[in-house]
C-alpha cells in the first residue's frame, strides 16, 4: 500500500541452556556377585536385564560405569537404591 511503511521484522534471539544430565557412577568392588549387581541395577533404574548386564560388565571391566543419567532427584533415588546393598556410587554433574 502506498504511503505506509513496512515495519522491519525484529528477530528475537532466545538463548536455550542445554544442561548435561547428572550421572550416577557405579564403581566395581570385590564383594558383590554379578547377579547381585544386575538385580540391584534393575531395581534402581527400572531397565531390562540386558541393559543391567551391560552396565555390570562395564563396571567389572573398566572399574566404573554410568549406571544412570537424568535429573538430580532421580539420580539421588537411583544412587540410594544401589547403595542399599552397599554398592559404591558417586553422583557426577
C-alpha positions in Angstrom: 0.0 0.0 0.0 1.3 3.4 -0.9 2.3 5.7 1.9 2.6 3.0 4.5 6.0 1.9 5.7 6.6 -1.7 6.5 8.0 -2.1 9.9 11.2 -4.1 9.9 10.9 -7.6 11.3 12.6 -8.0 14.6 14.3 -11.2 15.3 14.4 -12.2 18.9 17.3 -14.4 19.9 16.4 -16.8 22.6 19.2 -18.5 24.4 18.4 -22.0 25.5 20.6 -23.6 28.1 21.1 -27.3 27.4 22.1 -28.9 30.6 24.1 -32.1 30.7 22.2 -34.7 32.7 23.5 -35.6 36.1 25.1 -39.1 36.2 25.2 -41.9 38.7 28.6 -43.6 38.5 28.7 -47.2 39.8 32.1 -48.5 41.0 33.5 -52.0 40.9 34.1 -54.0 44.1 35.2 -57.4 45.1 32.3 -58.3 47.3 29.2 -58.4 45.2 28.3 -61.1 42.6 27.3 -60.2 39.1 23.7 -61.3 39.8 23.5 -59.1 42.9 24.7 -56.1 40.9 22.5 -56.8 37.9 19.4 -57.2 40.1 20.1 -54.0 42.0 20.7 -52.0 38.8 17.4 -53.3 37.5 15.7 -52.3 40.8 17.3 -48.9 40.9 16.9 -47.9 37.2 14.0 -50.0 36.0 16.0 -51.1 33.0 15.8 -54.5 31.4 18.1 -57.4 32.3 20.3 -57.0 29.2 21.0 -53.3 29.9 21.7 -54.1 33.6 24.1 -56.8 32.5 25.9 -54.4 30.1 26.3 -51.9 32.9 27.6 -54.6 35.3 30.1 -55.9 32.7 31.4 -52.3 32.1 31.8 -51.8 35.8 33.7 -55.0 36.1 36.0 -54.3 33.1 36.6 -50.6 33.5 36.2 -50.2 37.2 33.2 -48.0 36.9 30.3 -47.1 34.6 27.5 -44.7 34.2 24.5 -46.6 35.7 22.0 -43.8 35.1 21.7 -40.3 33.9 18.9 -37.8 34.4 17.8 -35.0 36.7 19.3 -34.7 40.2 16.2 -36.0 42.1 16.1 -39.2 40.0 19.9 -39.6 40.4 19.7 -39.3 44.1 17.0 -42.0 44.2 18.9 -44.4 41.9 22.1 -43.9 43.9 20.2 -44.6 47.2 18.8 -47.8 45.8 22.2 -49.0 44.5 23.7 -48.2 47.9 21.0 -50.3 49.7 23.3 -53.3 49.3 26.5 -51.3 49.9 27.4 -50.7 46.3 29.7 -47.7 45.9 28.3 -44.8 43.8 29.0 -41.2 43.0 26.8 -38.5 41.5 28.6 -36.5 38.8 27.3 -33.3 37.3 
